[in-house]
Amino acid sequence: MNTPEPFAGEPVHTPVRHHILSVLVENKSGVLARVAGLFARRGFNIYSLAVAPAERHARFSRITIVVDAESAPLEQVVGQLDKLVNVVDISDIAPREAVERELLLATIPTDVSNRTSLLDILGLAGASIIDVDPGAITVMLAGTPTSCDELERALEDHASVELHRTGRLAVPRLGRDVPPATSERGPR
């Protein structure tokens, strides 16, 4: 089993061509649609988007957006987000300053001929088997985006793989100052 970062040596990071935005929003109907619509209307390419409640009482949600830096300058993206009424805080997390994780789930057909090689692939990747039946297994990998990419490539030779990925989540590395892309503000 793989040892989780930061103990595994040099961390693998997102290529610099992406910006990671952590956007705290009021948990209200239509906010996610307005955020996604803003990107679509302006032709910004979203590489990954993940959203979930940011606190126990669900007053706020956190949207992690990985934006293609080549499709729009960061200042323009942040400026447009900042204009949305329900946006409370926006932080730009530099990929080299972030701890990133993604969840991959895959259902893979199995039989006697491929079971051993498949178990080898899963063991090397650090993936876990979470469901089994006589003709298929479902596996999970929670890891860096790079490790999920590598497992996905390794599974390409197995027919009919049903694959799902959550999109990236990121937090600043501990002990490093990551200034917010805009000033914090309360709900408007």
Sequence and secondary structure as in RCSB ss.txt:
>XXXX:A:sequence
MNTPEPFAGEPVHTPVRHHILSVLVENKSGVLARVAGLFARRGFNIYSLAVAPAERHARFSRITIVVDAESAPLE
QVVGQLDKLVNVVDISDIAPREAVERELLLATIPTDVSNRTSLLDILGLAGASIIDVDPGAITVMLAGTPTSCDE
LERALEDHASVELHRTGRLAVPRLGRDVPPATSERGPR
>XXXX:A:secstr
    TTTTSS     TTEEEEEEEEE  TTHHHHHHHHHHHTT  EEEEEEEESSTT SEEEEEEEEETTTS HH
HHHHHHHTSTTEEEEEEE GGGEEEEEEEEEEEE  TTTHHHHHHHHHHHT EEEEEETTEEEEEEEE HHHHHH
HHHHTTTSTT EEEE   EEEE TT    BSS      
